[in-house]
Amino acid sequence: MIDLSELRSEIDIVDKQIVELFEKRMDIAAKVADYKIANGKKVFDKEREDIKLKSVKELAHSDFNKVGVEEIFSQLMSMS
């Protein structure tokens, strides 16, 4: 049986990866916004957001995780 400290160490590793990926995503989103502004496009695209939410939910393997993924990505898109 794995002990609690080993499980927490695994979570720490995953959390570090999540932060790195979050920052990478935010950098890319900023470039997308810059492009849209420079080209006279609306930054917010509801249709794209809806499509994106649907596609990431389909990546989750359980109904519980689908709800969580939708919440996370809704927040990510609102922050970016």
C-alpha positions as CSV (number, residue, x, y, z in Angstrom):
1,M,0.0,0.0,0.0
2,I,1.3,3.5,-0.9
3,D,1.6,5.8,2.1
4,L,0.1,9.2,2.3
5,S,3.4,11.1,1.8
6,E,4.0,9.3,-1.5
7,L,0.6,10.2,-2.7
8,R,1.1,13.8,-1.7
9,S,4.4,13.8,-3.5
10,E,2.6,12.6,-6.7
11,I,0.0,15.4,-6.3
12,D,2.8,17.9,-5.9
13,I,4.4,16.8,-9.2
14,V,1.1,16.9,-11.0
15,D,0.3,20.4,-9.5
16,K,3.6,21.7,-10.8
17,Q,2.8,20.4,-14.3
18,I,-0.7,22.0,-14.1
19,V,0.9,25.4,-13.2
20,E,3.4,25.2,-16.0
21,L,0.6,24.3,-18.5
22,F,-1.7,27.0,-17.2
23,E,1.0,29.6,-17.7
24,K,1.7,28.3,-21.2
25,R,-2.0,28.4,-22.1
26,M,-2.3,31.9,-20.7
27,D,0.7,33.1,-22.8
28,I,-0.9,31.6,-26.0
29,A,-4.3,33.0,-25.2
30,A,-2.7,36.5,-24.8
31,K,-1.2,36.1,-28.3
32,V,-4.6,35.0,-29.7
33,A,-6.2,38.2,-28.1
34,D,-3.4,40.4,-29.6
35,Y,-4.0,38.9,-33.0
36,K,-7.7,39.4,-32.8
37,I,-7.3,43.0,-31.7
38,A,-4.8,43.7,-34.4
39,N,-7.1,42.3,-37.0
40,G,-10.3,44.0,-35.8
41,K,-11.9,40.8,-34.5
42,K,-13.9,40.4,-31.4
43,V,-11.8,38.9,-28.6
44,F,-14.7,36.9,-27.1
45,D,-16.1,34.2,-29.4
46,K,-19.1,32.4,-27.7
47,E,-19.4,29.8,-30.5
48,R,-15.7,28.8,-30.2
49,E,-16.0,28.7,-26.4
50,D,-19.0,26.4,-26.6
51,I,-17.3,24.1,-29.1
52,K,-14.1,24.0,-26.9
53,L,-16.1,23.2,-23.7
54,K,-17.9,20.3,-25.5
55,S,-14.6,18.9,-26.8
56,V,-12.7,19.0,-23.5
57,K,-15.6,17.5,-21.7
58,E,-15.5,14.5,-24.1
59,L,-11.9,13.9,-23.0
60,A,-13.0,13.1,-19.4
61,H,-13.7,9.5,-18.5
62,S,-16.5,9.9,-16.0
63,D,-19.6,12.1,-15.6
64,F,-18.1,13.5,-12.4
65,N,-14.9,14.5,-14.2
66,K,-16.8,15.9,-17.2
67,V,-18.5,18.4,-14.8
68,G,-15.2,19.3,-13.3
69,V,-13.5,19.7,-16.6
70,E,-16.3,22.0,-17.8
71,E,-15.9,24.1,-14.7
72,I,-12.1,24.4,-15.0
73,F,-12.2,25.3,-18.7
74,S,-15.0,27.8,-18.2
75,Q,-12.8,29.5,-15.6
76,L,-9.7,29.3,-17.8
77,M,-11.4,30.8,-20.8
78,S,-13.0,33.6,-18.6
79,M,-9.5,34.4,-17.2
80,S,-7.9,34.5,-20.6
